[in-house]
Amino acid sequence: MAANSRPTLSVIAAPAAGGRYGGSGGCADCKGAKGAAPRPSLAAGLEHTAAPCGGPLLEAPDRVLPTLERDGTRRWVSPRLAKGSWWRLRRAVAYVLMAVFVVTPHLRWGGEPLVLLDVARRRFLLFGHEFLPTDTPLLALLAVATVLSVMFVTAVFGRAWCGWACPQTVFLEFLFRPLDRLFGGTAGRGGPNKKNLPAWRGVARVAVSVIFSLIIAHSFLAFFVGTEALARWVRQSPLEHPTAFLVMAGVTVAFLANFLWFREQFCTVACPYGRFQSVMLDRQSLVVAYDVDRGEPRGKGKRRPGTPTENLGDCIECGWCVAVCPTGIDIRDGLQMECVNCTQCVDACDETMRRIGRPPGLIRYASQETVEGGRYRFWRARTVVYPLLVVVVGFLFVLALDRATGLNASLFRGPGQPFTVVAGEEAAANEEAVVRNSVRLRLANRTGEPRTYTITPIAPPGVTAELLDGPPTLDPGETDVVPVLFAFPRAIAGPTGRAAATFTVADDAGNARELEFRLIGPAGPVDPRPTAPADAPETTR
């Protein structure tokens, strides 16, 4: 193709109902002229050829994703099982995490759920403390501390979360894949199911998977609605709570579809954490790595002196590290986004090394730096800055949490005029004229019982506060806005027409908050003459 020519893309006929996309043959041209030269076509600026039947313009050299075949169809991963020391440790951790997941919604702290994330009622309980939507600073600090902690753990241990604690990995690898092996005739070893299995095995596998999906879905929803509401939904007819029933059914179907069909694609396609790891990892982070210097060049056969295999590396091309990978990758290709640090390839390779009399560790937990012969350094910028930030943010969170009381209160101005003066126009500048500010008091009951609230002025002297609708009473978790009227002598505002004031808002249980508010009055010089009678008309400013 000439250097300055512009590539054009000719229209290629759609594939017939045969060839690689279905049927028993290709198009007529392919069948009748098997040795005919293909037609030229262009794709992505590269000169290439396409089959006369309209096949792909560019043949994929390999799978684009480990879960896709070269033609774009789904590649079902049925990993073998390597029962090594890492696998036994992961299994113990997984069973503990499953128990924690199911039991936690039923635990109580002071009569309240240990963990409750009730989005509908805007009520969040965590280890005996209640968070409300108004606790933006607390929730923000908690979120920042969590993100920084994840970044620190990733910088040190790599994707330990993915391989050891992620619910997707825990339930898939230690609950649903064992069910596959049990009903597929490969219990204890894994791999593709046996052929010619009776149909009842497939039906039983789906039925048991539905039961476990129901348990997982109900445990998951218990974190958001509470066990009491969930138990009530289960006991009642779906007709009495159709919305709740549809929510439960939808979540169950979602879990079932994920663990029976979507599976490892959630990790390789949907989860964003794999994309973030390139930012959070460095060359000192621990990853599952293949020792290239020791393993290459690869080759089958025993390493006997004087034979062609004498100078080969320790990798004997057994393929077991690929066969056991739950995401279908080859760890020997280097660090990959799809690797979840599950250590199955480590157990498989160590077993192979023991069988051929070579030391384990050809595939191992290590940093990229040490695998390439460098020195491991734990203390570096990331492992210093991240913990310091976690400590600082955690201290601020604890400090803010300690200052939080059983009530939330805030003052803000109401609609309309900012102030009124109880006097005629001439007396508005008198130092004893009464100025009124109409404001709003937002209250939130953070306790577990109904509370009644009062507001009392602290400073400056002479300020009064009146709850226009009387002392409000709020139910547990309730938020309300009530009108308040502040009154004070004109002299308090001074020539600037502004003055800082402090008020105490308290409930009948002794919880209290001090609030600061800026009072507003008429600006200008203050006249010391006596004011008009109290029943004089108000002047609005």
C-alpha positions as CSV (number, residue, x, y, z in Angstrom):
1,M,0.0,0.0,0.0
2,A,1.4,3.4,-0.9
3,A,2.6,5.6,1.9
4,N,0.2,8.5,1.2
5,S,-2.8,6.5,0.1
6,R,-5.9,6.6,2.3
7,P,-7.3,3.2,3.3
8,T,-10.9,2.4,2.3
9,L,-13.0,-0.3,3.7
10,S,-15.1,-2.3,1.3
11,V,-18.5,-3.7,2.2
12,I,-18.2,-7.3,3.2
13,A,-21.1,-9.6,2.8
14,A,-22.7,-10.9,6.0
15,P,-21.7,-14.5,6.8
16,A,-24.0,-17.2,5.6
17,A,-25.6,-19.7,8.0
18,G,-22.6,-21.9,8.0
19,G,-18.8,-21.8,8.5
20,R,-17.5,-20.8,11.9
21,Y,-20.7,-19.1,12.9
22,G,-23.1,-22.0,12.5
23,G,-24.4,-24.6,10.1
24,S,-22.3,-27.3,8.4
25,G,-20.5,-25.3,5.8
26,G,-19.5,-21.8,4.5
27,C,-20.9,-19.7,1.7
28,A,-21.1,-21.0,-1.9
29,D,-17.8,-19.3,-2.8
30,C,-16.0,-21.0,0.0
31,K,-17.4,-24.4,-0.8
32,G,-16.9,-24.2,-4.6
33,A,-13.5,-22.4,-4.6
34,K,-11.8,-23.7,-1.6
35,G,-8.4,-22.7,-2.9
36,A,-9.5,-19.3,-4.3
37,A,-7.6,-16.3,-3.1
38,P,-9.4,-14.3,-0.5
39,R,-10.6,-10.8,-1.3
40,P,-8.6,-7.9,0.0
41,S,-10.0,-5.6,2.7
42,L,-8.8,-3.1,5.1
43,A,-9.4,-2.7,8.9
44,A,-7.9,-0.3,11.4
45,G,-5.6,1.0,8.7
46,L,-3.9,-2.4,8.3
47,E,-4.0,-4.3,5.0
48,H,-5.6,-7.7,5.7
49,T,-7.7,-10.3,4.0
50,A,-11.2,-11.5,4.6
51,A,-12.7,-14.8,3.6
52,P,-15.1,-14.8,0.6
53,C,-17.9,-15.8,2.9
54,G,-17.6,-12.6,4.9
55,G,-15.7,-13.8,7.9
56,P,-13.8,-11.5,10.3
57,L,-11.6,-8.8,8.8
58,L,-8.9,-9.4,11.4
59,E,-8.4,-12.8,12.9
60,A,-7.7,-12.5,16.7
61,P,-4.2,-13.8,17.4
62,D,-5.3,-15.0,20.8
63,R,-8.2,-14.6,23.3
64,V,-8.9,-10.9,24.1
65,L,-10.1,-11.9,27.6
66,P,-9.5,-15.2,29.4
67,T,-13.2,-15.7,29.6
68,L,-13.7,-15.3,25.8
69,E,-12.8,-17.5,22.9
70,R,-11.1,-16.1,19.8
71,D,-14.5,-15.8,18.0
72,G,-16.0,-13.9,20.9
73,T,-18.1,-16.7,22.4
74,R,-18.0,-17.4,26.2
75,R,-15.2,-19.6,27.5
76,W,-16.5,-21.4,30.5
77,V,-13.8,-21.8,33.2
78,S,-13.9,-25.0,35.1
79,P,-10.7,-24.8,37.3
80,R,-9.0,-27.9,38.7
81,L,-8.5,-27.9,42.5
82,A,-5.0,-27.7,44.1
83,K,-5.3,-28.6,47.8
84,G,-2.2,-26.9,49.1
85,S,-1.4,-25.0,52.3
86,W,-2.6,-21.7,50.8
87,W,-5.9,-23.3,49.8
88,R,-6.5,-24.7,53.2
89,L,-5.8,-21.3,54.9
90,R,-8.1,-19.5,52.4
91,R,-10.9,-22.1,53.0
92,A,-10.7,-21.5,56.8
93,V,-10.8,-17.7,56.3
94,A,-13.8,-18.1,53.8
95,Y,-15.8,-20.2,56.2
96,V,-15.3,-17.7,59.0
97,L,-16.3,-14.8,56.7
98,M,-19.4,-16.7,55.6
99,A,-20.4,-17.2,59.3
100,V,-19.8,-13.5,60.0
101,F,-21.9,-12.5,57.0
102,V,-24.9,-14.6,58.1
103,V,-24.7,-14.0,61.9
104,T,-23.9,-10.3,62.0
105,P,-27.5,-9.0,61.2
106,H,-28.8,-11.0,64.2
107,L,-26.4,-9.5,66.7
108,R,-27.5,-6.7,69.1
109,W,-25.7,-3.9,70.8
110,G,-27.8,-2.1,73.5
111,G,-31.0,-3.6,72.1
112,E,-30.2,-2.3,68.6
113,P,-28.7,-4.2,65.6
114,L,-24.9,-4.3,65.6
115,V,-24.9,-3.2,61.9
116,L,-27.9,-1.6,60.1
117,L,-27.9,0.4,56.9
118,D,-31.5,1.4,56.7
119,V,-31.5,3.7,53.6
120,A,-35.3,4.0,53.4
121,R,-35.6,5.4,56.9
122,R,-32.2,7.2,56.7
123,R,-30.9,5.4,59.8
124,F,-27.5,3.8,60.0
125,L,-26.3,1.9,63.1
126,L,-22.7,0.8,63.5
127,F,-21.4,-0.9,66.7
128,G,-23.9,0.8,68.9
129,H,-23.7,4.3,67.4
130,E,-26.4,5.8,65.2
131,F,-25.5,7.8,62.1
132,L,-28.0,10.1,60.5
133,P,-27.9,11.8,57.1
134,T,-27.0,15.0,58.9
135,D,-23.7,13.4,60.0
136,T,-22.0,14.2,56.8
137,P,-18.6,14.9,58.4
138,L,-18.6,11.7,60.3
139,L,-19.6,9.6,57.3
140,A,-17.1,11.4,55.1
141,L,-14.3,10.7,57.6
142,L,-15.3,7.1,57.9
143,A,-15.3,6.7,54.1
144,V,-11.9,8.4,53.7
145,A,-10.4,6.2,56.4
146,T,-11.8,3.0,54.7
147,V,-10.4,4.0,51.3
148,L,-7.0,4.8,52.7
149,S,-6.9,1.5,54.6
150,V,-7.7,-0.4,51.4
151,M,-4.9,1.5,49.6
152,F,-2.4,0.7,52.3
153,V,-3.3,-3.0,52.4
154,T,-3.1,-3.1,48.6
155,A,0.3,-1.4,48.6
156,V,1.6,-4.0,51.0
157,F,-0.2,-7.2,50.2
158,G,-1.5,-6.6,46.7
159,R,-5.0,-7.8,45.9
160,A,-5.4,-9.7,49.2
161,W,-9.0,-8.4,49.4
162,C,-9.9,-10.0,46.0
163,G,-8.4,-13.4,46.7
164,W,-9.2,-13.8,50.4
165,A,-12.1,-11.6,51.6
166,C,-14.2,-10.4,48.6
167,P,-17.7,-11.9,48.9
168,Q,-17.6,-12.8,45.2
169,T,-14.5,-15.0,45.6
170,V,-15.6,-16.4,49.0
171,F,-19.0,-17.6,47.9
172,L,-18.0,-18.6,44.4
173,E,-14.9,-20.6,45.2
174,F,-15.9,-22.1,48.5
175,L,-19.7,-22.6,48.1
176,F,-20.9,-22.7,44.5
177,R,-17.8,-24.3,42.8
178,P,-17.8,-27.1,45.3
179,L,-21.5,-27.7,44.4
180,D,-20.5,-27.9,40.8
181,R,-17.9,-30.5,41.6
182,L,-20.3,-32.4,43.8
183,F,-23.0,-32.7,41.2
184,G,-20.6,-32.8,38.2
185,G,-18.8,-35.9,39.4
186,T,-15.5,-34.1,40.1
187,A,-15.7,-33.6,43.8
188,G,-12.3,-33.0,45.4
189,R,-10.4,-32.4,42.2
190,G,-12.4,-30.0,40.0
191,G,-12.1,-29.6,36.3
192,P,-14.8,-30.1,33.6
193,N,-17.9,-32.1,34.6
194,K,-18.0,-35.8,33.7
195,K,-19.8,-36.6,30.5
196,N,-23.1,-38.4,30.2
197,L,-24.3,-37.5,33.7
198,P,-27.9,-38.1,34.6
199,A,-30.3,-35.1,34.3
200,W,-31.2,-35.2,38.0
201,R,-27.7,-34.0,38.9
202,G,-28.1,-30.8,36.9
203,V,-31.6,-30.2,38.4
204,A,-30.3,-30.9,41.9
205,R,-27.4,-28.5,41.4
206,V,-29.7,-25.7,40.4
207,A,-32.2,-26.4,43.2
208,V,-29.4,-26.4,45.9
209,S,-28.0,-23.2,44.4
210,V,-31.4,-21.6,44.6
211,I,-31.6,-22.4,48.3
212,F,-28.1,-21.0,49.0
213,S,-28.9,-17.9,46.9
214,L,-32.0,-17.4,49.1
215,I,-30.0,-17.6,52.3
216,I,-27.4,-15.1,50.9
217,A,-30.0,-12.7,49.6
218,H,-32.0,-12.7,52.8
219,S,-28.8,-12.2,54.9
220,F,-27.8,-9.4,52.6
221,L,-31.1,-7.6,52.9
222,A,-31.1,-8.0,56.7
223,F,-28.2,-5.5,56.7
224,F,-30.6,-2.9,55.1
225,V,-34.0,-3.6,56.6
226,G,-33.3,-5.4,59.8
227,T,-34.0,-8.9,60.9
228,E,-37.4,-8.1,62.4
229,A,-38.8,-6.6,59.2
230,L,-37.2,-9.4,57.2
231,A,-38.8,-12.1,59.4
232,R,-42.2,-10.3,59.0
233,W,-41.9,-10.4,55.2
234,V,-41.0,-14.1,55.3
235,R,-44.0,-15.1,57.5
236,Q,-46.6,-13.0,55.6
237,S,-48.1,-13.6,52.2
238,P,-46.4,-11.8,49.3
239,L,-49.8,-10.2,48.6
240,E,-49.5,-8.3,51.9
241,H,-46.1,-6.8,50.9
242,P,-45.7,-7.1,47.1
243,T,-42.9,-4.5,46.9
244,A,-40.8,-6.2,49.6
245,F,-41.5,-9.6,48.0
246,L,-40.3,-8.3,44.6
247,V,-37.2,-6.9,46.2
248,M,-36.4,-10.2,47.8
249,A,-37.1,-12.1,44.6
250,G,-35.0,-9.7,42.6
251,V,-32.0,-9.9,44.9
252,T,-32.2,-13.7,44.9
253,V,-32.3,-13.9,41.2
254,A,-29.4,-11.5,40.9
255,F,-27.2,-13.6,43.2
256,L,-28.3,-16.8,41.4
257,A,-27.4,-15.4,38.0
258,N,-24.1,-14.1,39.3
259,F,-22.9,-17.3,40.9
260,L,-24.3,-19.7,38.3
261,W,-23.8,-17.7,35.1
262,F,-21.7,-14.5,35.3
263,R,-19.2,-16.0,37.8
264,E,-15.6,-15.0,37.2
265,Q,-16.6,-12.4,34.6
266,F,-17.6,-10.2,37.6
267,C,-13.9,-10.0,38.5
268,T,-12.5,-9.7,35.0
269,V,-15.1,-7.5,33.4
270,A,-17.4,-5.7,35.9
271,C,-15.4,-5.0,39.0
272,P,-13.5,-1.7,38.9
273,Y,-11.0,-2.7,41.6
274,G,-8.9,-4.7,39.1
275,R,-8.4,-1.5,37.1
276,F,-7.4,0.5,40.2
277,Q,-4.7,-1.9,41.2
278,S,-2.3,-0.5,38.7
279,V,-2.5,2.8,40.6
280,M,-2.2,1.3,44.1
281,L,0.5,-1.3,43.4
282,D,4.2,-0.7,43.1
283,R,7.2,-2.9,42.5
284,Q,7.5,-3.7,46.2
285,S,3.8,-4.8,46.6
286,L,3.3,-8.5,47.2
287,V,1.8,-10.3,44.3
288,V,1.5,-13.9,43.0
289,A,4.5,-13.9,40.7
290,Y,6.3,-16.4,38.4
291,D,10.1,-16.5,38.7
292,V,11.1,-16.1,35.1
293,D,14.9,-16.4,35.7
294,R,14.4,-19.8,37.4
295,G,11.6,-21.2,35.2
296,E,12.8,-20.2,31.7
297,P,13.4,-21.7,29.2
298,R,10.5,-24.0,29.6
299,G,10.4,-27.6,28.4
300,K,9.1,-31.0,29.2
301,G,11.2,-33.9,30.4
302,K,13.6,-34.6,33.2
303,R,16.7,-32.4,33.5
304,R,19.5,-35.0,33.0
305,P,23.1,-34.0,32.4
306,G,24.2,-34.5,28.8
307,T,20.6,-34.4,27.4
308,P,18.9,-31.6,25.4
309,T,16.8,-30.8,28.6
310,E,19.9,-30.2,30.8
311,N,19.9,-26.4,30.4
312,L,16.1,-25.9,30.6
313,G,14.5,-24.0,33.5
314,D,12.4,-25.6,36.3
315,C,9.0,-25.1,34.4
316,I,8.2,-28.4,32.8
317,E,5.1,-27.1,31.0
318,C,2.7,-29.3,32.9
319,G,0.0,-26.6,32.6
320,W,-1.4,-27.2,36.0
321,C,-1.0,-23.5,37.0
322,V,-3.3,-22.6,34.2
323,A,-5.7,-25.5,34.9
324,V,-6.4,-24.4,38.5
325,C,-6.7,-20.6,37.8
326,P,-10.3,-19.5,38.6
327,T,-10.1,-16.6,36.1
328,G,-8.4,-18.7,33.3
329,I,-5.1,-16.8,33.0
330,D,-1.5,-18.0,32.7
331,I,0.4,-16.5,35.6
332,R,3.6,-17.1,33.6
333,D,2.6,-14.2,31.3
334,G,3.3,-11.7,34.2
335,L,1.2,-9.6,36.4
336,Q,-2.3,-9.3,34.9
337,M,-5.4,-7.4,35.8
338,E,-7.4,-10.7,36.0
339,C,-5.2,-12.1,38.7
340,V,-7.0,-12.1,42.1
341,N,-4.1,-13.4,44.2
342,C,-6.0,-16.6,45.0
343,T,-2.7,-18.6,45.2
344,Q,-4.1,-21.7,43.5
345,C,-1.3,-21.6,41.0
346,V,1.2,-21.4,43.9
347,D,-0.2,-24.6,45.4
348,A,-0.3,-26.4,42.1
349,C,3.3,-25.4,41.1
350,D,4.6,-26.3,44.6
351,E,3.1,-29.8,44.3
352,T,4.7,-30.2,40.8
353,M,8.1,-29.1,42.1
354,R,7.9,-31.6,45.0
355,R,7.2,-34.4,42.5
356,I,10.2,-33.6,40.3
357,G,12.5,-33.0,43.2
358,R,12.9,-29.3,42.8
359,P,12.5,-26.6,45.5
360,P,9.0,-25.0,45.8
361,G,8.5,-21.3,45.0
362,L,8.7,-21.2,41.2
363,I,5.4,-19.4,41.6
364,R,5.1,-17.6,44.9
365,Y,4.0,-14.6,46.9
366,A,6.7,-12.0,46.2
367,S,7.2,-8.5,44.9
368,Q,8.2,-7.8,41.4
369,E,11.5,-6.3,42.7
370,T,12.5,-9.5,44.6
371,V,11.5,-11.8,41.7
372,E,13.9,-9.9,39.5
373,G,16.7,-10.2,42.0
374,G,16.3,-7.0,43.9
375,R,15.8,-6.3,47.7
376,Y,12.4,-6.1,49.3
377,R,11.7,-2.8,51.1
378,F,8.6,-2.6,53.3
379,W,9.2,1.1,54.3
380,R,8.6,3.3,51.4
381,A,6.5,6.4,50.6
382,R,3.2,4.6,50.3
383,T,3.7,2.5,53.5
384,V,4.5,5.6,55.5
385,V,2.0,8.1,54.1
386,Y,-1.0,5.9,54.0
387,P,-0.9,4.8,57.7
388,L,-0.2,8.3,58.8
389,L,-3.2,9.5,56.9
390,V,-5.4,6.7,58.3
391,V,-4.3,7.6,61.9
392,V,-5.0,11.3,61.3
393,V,-8.4,10.7,59.7
394,G,-9.2,8.1,62.3
395,F,-8.4,10.5,65.1
396,L,-10.6,13.1,63.6
397,F,-13.4,10.6,63.3
398,V,-13.1,9.5,66.9
399,L,-13.0,13.1,68.0
400,A,-16.1,14.0,66.1
401,L,-17.8,10.9,67.3
402,D,-17.0,11.7,70.9
403,R,-18.5,15.2,70.5
404,A,-21.7,13.8,69.0
405,T,-24.6,13.8,71.4
406,G,-28.1,12.3,71.5
407,L,-29.4,15.2,69.4
408,N,-28.6,17.2,66.3
409,A,-29.5,20.8,66.2
410,S,-28.9,23.7,63.9
411,L,-30.3,27.2,63.5
412,F,-31.0,29.0,60.2
413,R,-33.0,32.0,59.1
414,G,-36.5,31.6,58.0
415,P,-38.2,33.1,54.9
416,G,-39.3,36.7,54.9
417,Q,-37.8,39.8,56.5
418,P,-34.6,39.3,58.5
419,F,-35.9,41.3,61.5
420,T,-38.8,43.4,62.9
421,V,-38.7,46.3,65.4
422,V,-41.5,46.7,68.1
423,A,-41.8,50.5,67.9
424,G,-42.7,53.3,65.6
425,E,-40.4,54.5,62.9
426,E,-38.8,57.1,65.1
427,A,-38.2,54.7,67.9
428,A,-36.4,52.1,65.7
429,A,-33.0,53.6,66.6
430,N,-33.7,53.7,70.3
431,E,-31.4,51.5,72.4
432,E,-34.3,50.0,74.3
433,A,-36.4,49.2,71.2
434,V,-37.2,45.5,70.9
435,V,-35.9,43.7,67.8
436,R,-37.2,40.3,66.8
437,N,-35.5,37.7,64.5
438,S,-37.7,34.9,63.1
439,V,-35.5,31.7,62.7
440,R,-35.9,28.0,62.2
441,L,-34.5,25.3,64.5
442,R,-33.7,21.9,62.9
443,L,-33.8,19.0,65.4
444,A,-32.9,15.4,65.0
445,N,-33.5,12.8,67.8
446,R,-30.5,10.5,67.8
447,T,-31.7,8.4,70.8
448,G,-33.9,5.4,70.9
449,E,-36.8,7.0,72.8
450,P,-39.1,10.1,72.2
451,R,-37.6,13.3,73.4
452,T,-38.9,16.8,74.1
453,Y,-36.7,19.8,73.4
454,T,-36.1,23.4,74.7
455,I,-33.9,26.3,73.7
456,T,-32.3,28.7,76.2
457,P,-30.2,31.8,75.4
458,I,-26.8,32.0,77.0
459,A,-25.2,35.2,75.8
460,P,-25.5,38.1,75.5
461,P,-27.8,39.0,78.4
462,G,-31.2,40.4,77.4
463,V,-31.9,37.9,74.6
464,T,-35.0,35.8,74.8
465,A,-36.0,32.7,72.8
466,E,-39.5,31.4,72.2
467,L,-40.6,28.2,70.6
468,L,-43.7,29.4,68.7
469,D,-45.4,26.0,68.6
470,G,-44.3,25.0,72.1
471,P,-41.6,22.5,73.1
472,P,-41.4,19.9,70.2
473,T,-41.4,16.2,70.9
474,L,-39.6,13.9,68.4
475,D,-39.8,10.1,68.0
476,P,-36.6,8.1,67.8
477,G,-34.6,9.0,64.6
478,E,-37.1,11.7,63.7
479,T,-36.0,15.0,62.2
480,D,-38.1,18.2,62.3
481,V,-37.9,22.0,61.7
482,V,-39.6,24.2,64.3
483,P,-40.1,28.0,64.3
484,V,-38.3,30.1,67.0
485,L,-38.5,33.8,67.8
486,F,-35.5,35.6,69.2
487,A,-36.1,39.0,70.8
488,F,-33.4,41.4,72.1
489,P,-33.0,45.2,72.9
490,R,-31.8,47.4,70.0
491,A,-28.6,48.2,71.9
492,I,-27.3,44.6,71.6
493,A,-27.1,44.9,67.8
494,G,-25.1,48.2,68.1
495,P,-24.3,50.6,65.2
496,T,-23.5,47.6,62.9
497,G,-26.9,46.0,63.4
498,R,-25.3,42.6,64.1
499,A,-24.4,40.6,67.3
500,A,-23.2,37.1,68.0
501,A,-25.4,35.1,70.3
502,T,-25.1,31.6,71.9
503,F,-28.0,29.3,72.7
504,T,-28.3,25.9,74.3
505,V,-30.7,23.3,72.9
506,A,-31.4,20.4,75.2
507,D,-33.8,17.4,75.6
508,D,-35.4,15.9,78.6
509,A,-32.7,13.3,78.9
510,G,-29.9,15.8,79.5
511,N,-28.4,15.8,76.0
512,A,-27.5,19.3,74.9
513,R,-25.8,21.2,72.1
514,E,-24.5,24.8,72.1
515,L,-25.3,26.8,69.0
516,E,-24.0,30.1,67.8
517,F,-26.2,32.5,65.8
518,R,-25.8,36.0,64.4
519,L,-28.6,38.3,65.5
520,I,-29.6,41.1,63.0
521,G,-31.2,44.4,63.8
522,P,-31.3,48.0,62.3
523,A,-27.9,49.5,61.6
524,G,-27.0,53.1,62.5
525,P,-26.4,55.2,65.6
526,V,-28.3,54.2,68.7
527,D,-30.6,56.8,70.3
528,P,-30.6,56.7,74.1
529,R,-34.1,58.1,74.4
530,P,-36.8,55.8,76.0
531,T,-38.7,53.5,73.6
532,A,-42.3,53.5,72.7
533,P,-44.8,51.4,74.7
534,A,-44.6,47.7,74.3
535,D,-47.9,47.6,72.5
536,A,-46.7,49.9,69.8
537,P,-46.9,48.5,66.2
538,E,-44.0,46.6,64.7
539,T,-41.8,48.1,62.0
540,T,-40.5,45.7,59.5
541,R,-37.0,46.1,58.1
